[in-house]
Amino acid sequence: MTQIKKPAVKKVTASETSVKKAAPKPRAKKIAPVFSNQERYELIQKTAYFIAEHNGFVGDPHAFWAEAEAQVNAIKS
């Protein structure tokens, strides 16, 4: 009588069964523009002018300035 050989079964250890995780990709750093106080002021001033011009120079100049300041602040974030 001939004996049938079973195929050899390799024992797998826990470390071999765990899936290797891919190395995390380095995140791109956000580089915020850095304005000096003078540059920031001039940028707000020009932006407020263009907002006022867009509105036909009708309205509150303080509101134009506040809107311009908000837009410049949004550039930084």
PyMOL Python script that loads the backbone (N, CA, C, O; Angstrom):
from pymol import cmd

cmd.read_pdbstr("""\
ATOM      1  N   MET A   1       0.796  -1.153   0.000  1.00  0.00           N
ATOM      2  CA  MET A   1       0.000   0.000   0.000  1.00  0.00           C
ATOM      3  C   MET A   1       0.867   1.256   0.000  1.00  0.00           C
ATOM      4  O   MET A   1       1.900   1.325   0.666  1.00  0.00           O
ATOM      5  N   THR A   2       0.412   2.243  -0.768  1.00  0.00           N
ATOM      6  CA  THR A   2       1.174   3.476  -0.891  1.00  0.00           C
ATOM      7  C   THR A   2       0.536   4.533   0.010  1.00  0.00           C
ATOM      8  O   THR A   2      -0.684   4.696   0.045  1.00  0.00           O
ATOM      9  N   GLN A   3       1.384   5.230   0.722  1.00  0.00           N
ATOM     10  CA  GLN A   3       0.873   6.295   1.589  1.00  0.00           C
ATOM     11  C   GLN A   3       0.863   7.615   0.824  1.00  0.00           C
ATOM     12  O   GLN A   3       1.791   7.924   0.076  1.00  0.00           O
ATOM     13  N   ILE A   4      -0.181   8.370   1.021  1.00  0.00           N
ATOM     14  CA  ILE A   4      -0.291   9.669   0.375  1.00  0.00           C
ATOM     15  C   ILE A   4       0.333  10.711   1.306  1.00  0.00           C
ATOM     16  O   ILE A   4      -0.002  10.829   2.485  1.00  0.00           O
ATOM     17  N   LYS A   5       1.256  11.455   0.705  1.00  0.00           N
ATOM     18  CA  LYS A   5       1.923  12.482   1.514  1.00  0.00           C
ATOM     19  C   LYS A   5       1.100  13.761   1.491  1.00  0.00           C
ATOM     20  O   LYS A   5       0.614  14.200   0.449  1.00  0.00           O
ATOM     21  N   LYS A   6       0.963  14.332   2.656  1.00  0.00           N
ATOM     22  CA  LYS A   6       0.280  15.612   2.757  1.00  0.00           C
ATOM     23  C   LYS A   6       1.284  16.713   2.431  1.00  0.00           C
ATOM     24  O   LYS A   6       2.463  16.618   2.773  1.00  0.00           O
ATOM     25  N   PRO A   7       0.799  17.762   1.763  1.00  0.00           N
ATOM     26  CA  PRO A   7       1.726  18.854   1.484  1.00  0.00           C
ATOM     27  C   PRO A   7       2.181  19.499   2.785  1.00  0.00           C
ATOM     28  O   PRO A   7       1.420  19.597   3.748  1.00  0.00           O
ATOM     29  N   ALA A   8       3.412  19.929   2.796  1.00  0.00           N
ATOM     30  CA  ALA A   8       3.963  20.558   3.996  1.00  0.00           C
ATOM     31  C   ALA A   8       3.263  21.896   4.226  1.00  0.00           C
ATOM     32  O   ALA A   8       3.086  22.692   3.304  1.00  0.00           O
ATOM     33  N   VAL A   9       2.883  22.113   5.447  1.00  0.00           N
ATOM     34  CA  VAL A   9       2.205  23.348   5.801  1.00  0.00           C
ATOM     35  C   VAL A   9       3.160  24.176   6.651  1.00  0.00           C
ATOM     36  O   VAL A   9       3.666  23.730   7.681  1.00  0.00           O
ATOM     37  N   LYS A  10       3.382  25.386   6.186  1.00  0.00           N
ATOM     38  CA  LYS A  10       4.279  26.265   6.911  1.00  0.00           C
ATOM     39  C   LYS A  10       3.501  26.951   8.019  1.00  0.00           C
ATOM     40  O   LYS A  10       2.416  27.484   7.788  1.00  0.00           O
ATOM     41  N   LYS A  11       4.057  26.936   9.220  1.00  0.00           N
ATOM     42  CA  LYS A  11       3.423  27.630  10.324  1.00  0.00           C
ATOM     43  C   LYS A  11       3.744  29.117  10.185  1.00  0.00           C
ATOM     44  O   LYS A  11       4.894  29.517  10.002  1.00  0.00           O
ATOM     45  N   VAL A  12       2.693  29.908  10.277  1.00  0.00           N
ATOM     46  CA  VAL A  12       2.844  31.347  10.109  1.00  0.00           C
ATOM     47  C   VAL A  12       2.802  31.990  11.482  1.00  0.00           C
ATOM     48  O   VAL A  12       1.914  31.717  12.290  1.00  0.00           O
ATOM     49  N   THR A  13       3.780  32.849  11.729  1.00  0.00           N
ATOM     50  CA  THR A  13       3.811  33.540  13.015  1.00  0.00           C
ATOM     51  C   THR A  13       2.984  34.812  12.935  1.00  0.00           C
ATOM     52  O   THR A  13       2.617  35.258  11.848  1.00  0.00           O
ATOM     53  N   ALA A  14       2.700  35.382  14.072  1.00  0.00           N
ATOM     54  CA  ALA A  14       1.859  36.573  14.132  1.00  0.00           C
ATOM     55  C   ALA A  14       2.496  37.747  13.404  1.00  0.00           C
ATOM     56  O   ALA A  14       1.796  38.548  12.785  1.00  0.00           O
ATOM     57  N   SER A  15       3.809  37.854  13.473  1.00  0.00           N
ATOM     58  CA  SER A  15       4.463  38.998  12.828  1.00  0.00           C
ATOM     59  C   SER A  15       4.395  38.886  11.305  1.00  0.00           C
ATOM     60  O   SER A  15       4.419  39.906  10.616  1.00  0.00           O
ATOM     61  N   GLU A  16       4.311  37.694  10.780  1.00  0.00           N
ATOM     62  CA  GLU A  16       4.232  37.511   9.337  1.00  0.00           C
ATOM     63  C   GLU A  16       2.831  37.793   8.810  1.00  0.00           C
ATOM     64  O   GLU A  16       2.664  38.162   7.648  1.00  0.00           O
ATOM     65  N   THR A  17       1.828  37.621   9.661  1.00  0.00           N
ATOM     66  CA  THR A  17       0.460  37.831   9.205  1.00  0.00           C
ATOM     67  C   THR A  17       0.037  39.292   9.291  1.00  0.00           C
ATOM     68  O   THR A  17      -0.903  39.707   8.613  1.00  0.00           O
ATOM     69  N   SER A  18       0.721  40.068  10.115  1.00  0.00           N
ATOM     70  CA  SER A  18       0.329  41.471  10.220  1.00  0.00           C
ATOM     71  C   SER A  18       0.707  42.211   8.941  1.00  0.00           C
ATOM     72  O   SER A  18       1.741  41.953   8.324  1.00  0.00           O
ATOM     73  N   VAL A  19      -0.144  43.113   8.578  1.00  0.00           N
ATOM     74  CA  VAL A  19       0.060  43.875   7.357  1.00  0.00           C
ATOM     75  C   VAL A  19       0.947  45.068   7.683  1.00  0.00           C
ATOM     76  O   VAL A  19       0.712  45.803   8.642  1.00  0.00           O
ATOM     77  N   LYS A  20       1.953  45.233   6.870  1.00  0.00           N
ATOM     78  CA  LYS A  20       2.830  46.371   7.096  1.00  0.00           C
ATOM     79  C   LYS A  20       2.129  47.630   6.611  1.00  0.00           C
ATOM     80  O   LYS A  20       1.577  47.668   5.512  1.00  0.00           O
ATOM     81  N   LYS A  21       2.162  48.653   7.447  1.00  0.00           N
ATOM     82  CA  LYS A  21       1.537  49.916   7.099  1.00  0.00           C
ATOM     83  C   LYS A  21       2.541  50.751   6.320  1.00  0.00           C
ATOM     84  O   LYS A  21       3.740  50.755   6.598  1.00  0.00           O
ATOM     85  N   ALA A  22       2.009  51.448   5.346  1.00  0.00           N
ATOM     86  CA  ALA A  22       2.863  52.335   4.562  1.00  0.00           C
ATOM     87  C   ALA A  22       3.305  53.495   5.435  1.00  0.00           C
ATOM     88  O   ALA A  22       2.567  53.952   6.307  1.00  0.00           O
ATOM     89  N   ALA A  23       4.499  53.956   5.193  1.00  0.00           N
ATOM     90  CA  ALA A  23       5.011  55.086   5.947  1.00  0.00           C
ATOM     91  C   ALA A  23       4.152  56.311   5.631  1.00  0.00           C
ATOM     92  O   ALA A  23       3.806  56.543   4.473  1.00  0.00           O
ATOM     93  N   PRO A  24       3.813  57.084   6.641  1.00  0.00           N
ATOM     94  CA  PRO A  24       2.980  58.256   6.380  1.00  0.00           C
ATOM     95  C   PRO A  24       3.717  59.259   5.496  1.00  0.00           C
ATOM     96  O   PRO A  24       4.919  59.481   5.634  1.00  0.00           O
ATOM     97  N   LYS A  25       2.950  59.856   4.584  1.00  0.00           N
ATOM     98  CA  LYS A  25       3.548  60.840   3.691  1.00  0.00           C
ATOM     99  C   LYS A  25       3.753  62.136   4.464  1.00  0.00           C
ATOM    100  O   LYS A  25       2.897  62.533   5.254  1.00  0.00           O
ATOM    101  N   PRO A  26       4.860  62.778   4.244  1.00  0.00           N
ATOM    102  CA  PRO A  26       5.053  64.052   4.940  1.00  0.00           C
ATOM    103  C   PRO A  26       4.058  65.079   4.415  1.00  0.00           C
ATOM    104  O   PRO A  26       3.837  65.193   3.209  1.00  0.00           O
ATOM    105  N   ARG A  27       3.473  65.812   5.327  1.00  0.00           N
ATOM    106  CA  ARG A  27       2.484  66.813   4.945  1.00  0.00           C
ATOM    107  C   ARG A  27       3.197  68.092   4.528  1.00  0.00           C
ATOM    108  O   ARG A  27       4.214  68.486   5.099  1.00  0.00           O
ATOM    109  N   ALA A  28       2.631  68.712   3.526  1.00  0.00           N
ATOM    110  CA  ALA A  28       3.186  69.979   3.079  1.00  0.00           C
ATOM    111  C   ALA A  28       2.859  71.043   4.115  1.00  0.00           C
ATOM    112  O   ALA A  28       1.726  71.149   4.586  1.00  0.00           O
ATOM    113  N   LYS A  29       3.855  71.815   4.455  1.00  0.00           N
ATOM    114  CA  LYS A  29       3.643  72.872   5.428  1.00  0.00           C
ATOM    115  C   LYS A  29       3.001  74.060   4.738  1.00  0.00           C
ATOM    116  O   LYS A  29       3.365  74.432   3.622  1.00  0.00           O
ATOM    117  N   LYS A  30       2.042  74.638   5.428  1.00  0.00           N
ATOM    118  CA  LYS A  30       1.409  75.833   4.897  1.00  0.00           C
ATOM    119  C   LYS A  30       2.337  77.009   5.189  1.00  0.00           C
ATOM    120  O   LYS A  30       2.711  77.271   6.333  1.00  0.00           O
ATOM    121  N   ILE A  31       2.682  77.687   4.142  1.00  0.00           N
ATOM    122  CA  ILE A  31       3.541  78.845   4.303  1.00  0.00           C
ATOM    123  C   ILE A  31       2.673  80.083   4.180  1.00  0.00           C
ATOM    124  O   ILE A  31       2.204  80.436   3.098  1.00  0.00           O
ATOM    125  N   ALA A  32       2.476  80.724   5.306  1.00  0.00           N
ATOM    126  CA  ALA A  32       1.640  81.913   5.320  1.00  0.00           C
ATOM    127  C   ALA A  32       2.489  83.119   4.945  1.00  0.00           C
ATOM    128  O   ALA A  32       3.621  83.258   5.407  1.00  0.00           O
ATOM    129  N   PRO A  33       1.944  83.979   4.115  1.00  0.00           N
ATOM    130  CA  PRO A  33       2.708  85.178   3.794  1.00  0.00           C
ATOM    131  C   PRO A  33       2.904  86.017   5.052  1.00  0.00           C
ATOM    132  O   PRO A  33       1.987  86.194   5.854  1.00  0.00           O
ATOM    133  N   VAL A  34       4.089  86.513   5.199  1.00  0.00           N
ATOM    134  CA  VAL A  34       4.389  87.316   6.373  1.00  0.00           C
ATOM    135  C   VAL A  34       4.508  88.767   5.914  1.00  0.00           C
ATOM    136  O   VAL A  34       5.381  89.113   5.118  1.00  0.00           O
ATOM    137  N   PHE A  35       3.626  89.593   6.423  1.00  0.00           N
ATOM    138  CA  PHE A  35       3.630  91.000   6.070  1.00  0.00           C
ATOM    139  C   PHE A  35       4.174  91.801   7.239  1.00  0.00           C
ATOM    140  O   PHE A  35       3.906  91.492   8.400  1.00  0.00           O
ATOM    141  N   SER A  36       4.927  92.814   6.924  1.00  0.00           N
ATOM    142  CA  SER A  36       5.293  93.757   7.973  1.00  0.00           C
ATOM    143  C   SER A  36       4.046  94.592   8.267  1.00  0.00           C
ATOM    144  O   SER A  36       3.071  94.547   7.517  1.00  0.00           O
ATOM    145  N   ASN A  37       4.083  95.339   9.343  1.00  0.00           N
ATOM    146  CA  ASN A  37       2.922  96.169   9.682  1.00  0.00           C
ATOM    147  C   ASN A  37       2.632  97.171   8.574  1.00  0.00           C
ATOM    148  O   ASN A  37       1.474  97.426   8.243  1.00  0.00           O
ATOM    149  N   GLN A  38       3.691  97.738   8.003  1.00  0.00           N
ATOM    150  CA  GLN A  38       3.512  98.718   6.940  1.00  0.00           C
ATOM    151  C   GLN A  38       2.898  98.079   5.702  1.00  0.00           C
ATOM    152  O   GLN A  38       1.989  98.643   5.094  1.00  0.00           O
ATOM    153  N   GLU A  39       3.399  96.887   5.325  1.00  0.00           N
ATOM    154  CA  GLU A  39       2.859  96.179   4.154  1.00  0.00           C
ATOM    155  C   GLU A  39       1.394  95.801   4.373  1.00  0.00           C
ATOM    156  O   GLU A  39       0.572  95.924   3.465  1.00  0.00           O
ATOM    157  N   ARG A  40       1.076  95.342   5.575  1.00  0.00           N
ATOM    158  CA  ARG A  40      -0.303  94.960   5.898  1.00  0.00           C
ATOM    159  C   ARG A  40      -1.221  96.165   5.791  1.00  0.00           C
ATOM    160  O   ARG A  40      -2.304  96.076   5.212  1.00  0.00           O
ATOM    161  N   TYR A  41      -0.789  97.300   6.352  1.00  0.00           N
ATOM    162  CA  TYR A  41      -1.586  98.512   6.297  1.00  0.00           C
ATOM    163  C   TYR A  41      -1.838  98.938   4.857  1.00  0.00           C
ATOM    164  O   TYR A  41      -2.965  99.266   4.487  1.00  0.00           O
ATOM    165  N   GLU A  42      -0.783  98.931   4.046  1.00  0.00           N
ATOM    166  CA  GLU A  42      -0.926  99.350   2.648  1.00  0.00           C
ATOM    167  C   GLU A  42      -1.838  98.400   1.869  1.00  0.00           C
ATOM    168  O   GLU A  42      -2.608  98.834   1.012  1.00  0.00           O
ATOM    169  N   LEU A  43      -1.747  97.109   2.173  1.00  0.00           N
ATOM    170  CA  LEU A  43      -2.604  96.133   1.498  1.00  0.00           C
ATOM    171  C   LEU A  43      -4.069  96.348   1.878  1.00  0.00           C
ATOM    172  O   LEU A  43      -4.952  96.275   1.024  1.00  0.00           O
ATOM    173  N   ILE A  44      -4.321  96.610   3.149  1.00  0.00           N
ATOM    174  CA  ILE A  44      -5.691  96.891   3.591  1.00  0.00           C
ATOM    175  C   ILE A  44      -6.187  98.177   2.942  1.00  0.00           C
ATOM    176  O   ILE A  44      -7.332  98.255   2.499  1.00  0.00           O
ATOM    177  N   GLN A  45      -5.327  99.173   2.888  1.00  0.00           N
ATOM    178  CA  GLN A  45      -5.691 100.458   2.301  1.00  0.00           C
ATOM    179  C   GLN A  45      -6.089 100.302   0.829  1.00  0.00           C
ATOM    180  O   GLN A  45      -7.112 100.835   0.400  1.00  0.00           O
ATOM    181  N   LYS A  46      -5.282  99.575   0.065  1.00  0.00           N
ATOM    182  CA  LYS A  46      -5.574  99.369  -1.358  1.00  0.00           C
ATOM    183  C   LYS A  46      -6.831  98.531  -1.545  1.00  0.00           C
ATOM    184  O   LYS A  46      -7.649  98.811  -2.420  1.00  0.00           O
ATOM    185  N   THR A  47      -6.978  97.507  -0.722  1.00  0.00           N
ATOM    186  CA  THR A  47      -8.154  96.649  -0.820  1.00  0.00           C
ATOM    187  C   THR A  47      -9.418  97.423  -0.490  1.00  0.00           C
ATOM    188  O   THR A  47     -10.437  97.266  -1.163  1.00  0.00           O
ATOM    189  N   ALA A  48      -9.360  98.262   0.544  1.00  0.00           N
ATOM    190  CA  ALA A  48     -10.516  99.085   0.904  1.00  0.00           C
ATOM    191  C   ALA A  48     -10.870 100.036  -0.231  1.00  0.00           C
ATOM    192  O   ALA A  48     -12.047 100.277  -0.498  1.00  0.00           O
ATOM    193  N   TYR A  49      -9.865 100.572  -0.891  1.00  0.00           N
ATOM    194  CA  TYR A  49     -10.127 101.462  -2.023  1.00  0.00           C
ATOM    195  C   TYR A  49     -10.857 100.716  -3.132  1.00  0.00           C
ATOM    196  O   TYR A  49     -11.830 101.223  -3.689  1.00  0.00           O
ATOM    197  N   PHE A  50     -10.389  99.512  -3.452  1.00  0.00           N
ATOM    198  CA  PHE A  50     -11.035  98.759  -4.531  1.00  0.00           C
ATOM    199  C   PHE A  50     -12.454  98.326  -4.162  1.00  0.00           C
ATOM    200  O   PHE A  50     -13.329  98.270  -5.025  1.00  0.00           O
ATOM    201  N   ILE A  51     -12.681  98.023  -2.895  1.00  0.00           N
ATOM    202  CA  ILE A  51     -14.046  97.689  -2.449  1.00  0.00           C
ATOM    203  C   ILE A  51     -14.943  98.905  -2.602  1.00  0.00           C
ATOM    204  O   ILE A  51     -16.064  98.798  -3.100  1.00  0.00           O
ATOM    205  N   ALA A  52     -14.444 100.075  -2.170  1.00  0.00           N
ATOM    206  CA  ALA A  52     -15.229 101.307  -2.294  1.00  0.00           C
ATOM    207  C   ALA A  52     -15.479 101.635  -3.756  1.00  0.00           C
ATOM    208  O   ALA A  52     -16.582 102.042  -4.122  1.00  0.00           O
ATOM    209  N   GLU A  53     -14.468 101.463  -4.592  1.00  0.00           N
ATOM    210  CA  GLU A  53     -14.623 101.731  -6.022  1.00  0.00           C
ATOM    211  C   GLU A  53     -15.688 100.823  -6.631  1.00  0.00           C
ATOM    212  O   GLU A  53     -16.504 101.256  -7.444  1.00  0.00           O
ATOM    213  N   HIS A  54     -15.664  99.563  -6.223  1.00  0.00           N
ATOM    214  CA  HIS A  54     -16.648  98.600  -6.724  1.00  0.00           C
ATOM    215  C   HIS A  54     -18.071  99.019  -6.342  1.00  0.00           C
ATOM    216  O   HIS A  54     -19.021  98.760  -7.080  1.00  0.00           O
ATOM    217  N   ASN A  55     -18.206  99.671  -5.182  1.00  0.00           N
ATOM    218  CA  ASN A  55     -19.519 100.127  -4.707  1.00  0.00           C
ATOM    219  C   ASN A  55     -19.832 101.556  -5.145  1.00  0.00           C
ATOM    220  O   ASN A  55     -20.783 102.163  -4.654  1.00  0.00           O
ATOM    221  N   GLY A  56     -19.047 102.083  -6.054  1.00  0.00           N
ATOM    222  CA  GLY A  56     -19.307 103.437  -6.548  1.00  0.00           C
ATOM    223  C   GLY A  56     -19.013 104.507  -5.519  1.00  0.00           C
ATOM    224  O   GLY A  56     -19.570 105.602  -5.591  1.00  0.00           O
ATOM    225  N   PHE A  57     -18.144 104.210  -4.559  1.00  0.00           N
ATOM    226  CA  PHE A  57     -17.769 105.125  -3.482  1.00  0.00           C
ATOM    227  C   PHE A  57     -18.983 105.592  -2.679  1.00  0.00           C
ATOM    228  O   PHE A  57     -18.969 106.673  -2.090  1.00  0.00           O
ATOM    229  N   VAL A  58     -20.023 104.776  -2.663  1.00  0.00           N
ATOM    230  CA  VAL A  58     -21.215 105.076  -1.882  1.00  0.00           C
ATOM    231  C   VAL A  58     -21.257 104.082  -0.729  1.00  0.00           C
ATOM    232  O   VAL A  58     -21.281 102.870  -0.941  1.00  0.00           O
ATOM    233  N   GLY A  59     -21.267 104.595   0.468  1.00  0.00           N
ATOM    234  CA  GLY A  59     -21.330 103.730   1.631  1.00  0.00           C
ATOM    235  C   GLY A  59     -20.403 104.220   2.726  1.00  0.00           C
ATOM    236  O   GLY A  59     -19.821 105.302   2.636  1.00  0.00           O
ATOM    237  N   ASP A  60     -20.280 103.424   3.738  1.00  0.00           N
ATOM    238  CA  ASP A  60     -19.487 103.763   4.914  1.00  0.00           C
ATOM    239  C   ASP A  60     -18.024 103.381   4.696  1.00  0.00           C
ATOM    240  O   ASP A  60     -17.723 102.207   4.479  1.00  0.00           O
ATOM    241  N   PRO A  61     -17.109 104.352   4.749  1.00  0.00           N
ATOM    242  CA  PRO A  61     -15.687 104.034   4.581  1.00  0.00           C
ATOM    243  C   PRO A  61     -15.163 103.061   5.635  1.00  0.00           C
ATOM    244  O   PRO A  61     -14.266 102.261   5.367  1.00  0.00           O
ATOM    245  N   HIS A  62     -15.733 103.142   6.829  1.00  0.00           N
ATOM    246  CA  HIS A  62     -15.309 102.220   7.893  1.00  0.00           C
ATOM    247  C   HIS A  62     -15.704 100.772   7.555  1.00  0.00           C
ATOM    248  O   HIS A  62     -14.976  99.827   7.862  1.00  0.00           O
ATOM    249  N   ALA A  63     -16.853 100.625   6.928  1.00  0.00           N
ATOM    250  CA  ALA A  63     -17.289  99.289   6.511  1.00  0.00           C
ATOM    251  C   ALA A  63     -16.372  98.755   5.402  1.00  0.00           C
ATOM    252  O   ALA A  63     -16.049  97.567   5.378  1.00  0.00           O
ATOM    253  N   PHE A  64     -15.956  99.634   4.490  1.00  0.00           N
ATOM    254  CA  PHE A  64     -15.022  99.217   3.443  1.00  0.00           C
ATOM    255  C   PHE A  64     -13.703  98.770   4.070  1.00  0.00           C
ATOM    256  O   PHE A  64     -13.123  97.760   3.672  1.00  0.00           O
ATOM    257  N   TRP A  65     -13.246  99.531   5.046  1.00  0.00           N
ATOM    258  CA  TRP A  65     -11.980  99.207   5.712  1.00  0.00           C
ATOM    259  C   TRP A  65     -12.109  97.875   6.460  1.00  0.00           C
ATOM    260  O   TRP A  65     -11.207  97.040   6.398  1.00  0.00           O
ATOM    261  N   ALA A  66     -13.207  97.680   7.152  1.00  0.00           N
ATOM    262  CA  ALA A  66     -13.411  96.441   7.907  1.00  0.00           C
ATOM    263  C   ALA A  66     -13.446  95.231   6.966  1.00  0.00           C
ATOM    264  O   ALA A  66     -12.876  94.183   7.272  1.00  0.00           O
ATOM    265  N   GLU A  67     -14.117  95.386   5.824  1.00  0.00           N
ATOM    266  CA  GLU A  67     -14.167  94.297   4.846  1.00  0.00           C
ATOM    267  C   GLU A  67     -12.782  94.012   4.286  1.00  0.00           C
ATOM    268  O   GLU A  67     -12.403  92.854   4.107  1.00  0.00           O
ATOM    269  N   ALA A  68     -12.033  95.065   4.012  1.00  0.00           N
ATOM    270  CA  ALA A  68     -10.676  94.892   3.493  1.00  0.00           C
ATOM    271  C   ALA A  68      -9.786  94.200   4.525  1.00  0.00           C
ATOM    272  O   ALA A  68      -8.984  93.331   4.186  1.00  0.00           O
ATOM    273  N   GLU A  69      -9.937  94.594   5.774  1.00  0.00           N
ATOM    274  CA  GLU A  69      -9.155  93.975   6.840  1.00  0.00           C
ATOM    275  C   GLU A  69      -9.482  92.488   6.962  1.00  0.00           C
ATOM    276  O   GLU A  69      -8.586  91.666   7.157  1.00  0.00           O
ATOM    277  N   ALA A  70     -10.756  92.148   6.849  1.00  0.00           N
ATOM    278  CA  ALA A  70     -11.165  90.738   6.911  1.00  0.00           C
ATOM    279  C   ALA A  70     -10.573  89.950   5.752  1.00  0.00           C
ATOM    280  O   ALA A  70     -10.147  88.808   5.924  1.00  0.00           O
ATOM    281  N   GLN A  71     -10.544  90.560   4.569  1.00  0.00           N
ATOM    282  CA  GLN A  71      -9.976  89.864   3.408  1.00  0.00           C
ATOM    283  C   GLN A  71      -8.473  89.655   3.562  1.00  0.00           C
ATOM    284  O   GLN A  71      -7.957  88.595   3.208  1.00  0.00           O
ATOM    285  N   VAL A  72      -7.772  90.646   4.082  1.00  0.00           N
ATOM    286  CA  VAL A  72      -6.319  90.515   4.292  1.00  0.00           C
ATOM    287  C   VAL A  72      -6.036  89.480   5.373  1.00  0.00           C
ATOM    288  O   VAL A  72      -5.095  88.696   5.250  1.00  0.00           O
ATOM    289  N   ASN A  73      -6.834  89.473   6.416  1.00  0.00           N
ATOM    290  CA  ASN A  73      -6.651  88.478   7.483  1.00  0.00           C
ATOM    291  C   ASN A  73      -6.894  87.064   6.949  1.00  0.00           C
ATOM    292  O   ASN A  73      -6.259  86.112   7.404  1.00  0.00           O
ATOM    293  N   ALA A  74      -7.806  86.924   5.989  1.00  0.00           N
ATOM    294  CA  ALA A  74      -8.096  85.604   5.427  1.00  0.00           C
ATOM    295  C   ALA A  74      -6.924  85.093   4.594  1.00  0.00           C
ATOM    296  O   ALA A  74      -6.769  83.884   4.423  1.00  0.00           O
ATOM    297  N   ILE A  75      -6.111  85.986   4.082  1.00  0.00           N
ATOM    298  CA  ILE A  75      -4.927  85.575   3.315  1.00  0.00           C
ATOM    299  C   ILE A  75      -3.957  84.839   4.208  1.00  0.00           C
ATOM    300  O   ILE A  75      -3.335  83.870   3.772  1.00  0.00           O
ATOM    301  N   LYS A  76      -3.813  85.270   5.441  1.00  0.00           N
ATOM    302  CA  LYS A  76      -2.855  84.679   6.363  1.00  0.00           C
ATOM    303  C   LYS A  76      -3.229  83.272   6.791  1.00  0.00           C
ATOM    304  O   LYS A  76      -2.344  82.465   7.076  1.00  0.00           O
ATOM    305  N   SER A  77      -4.527  82.952   6.844  1.00  0.00           N
ATOM    306  CA  SER A  77      -4.918  81.635   7.339  1.00  0.00           C
ATOM    307  C   SER A  77      -5.139  80.640   6.259  1.00  0.00           C
ATOM    308  O   SER A  77      -5.473  79.488   6.538  1.00  0.00           O
TER     309      SER A  77
END
""", "prot")
cmd.dss("prot")
cmd.show_as("cartoon", "prot")
cmd.util.cbc("prot")
cmd.orient("prot")
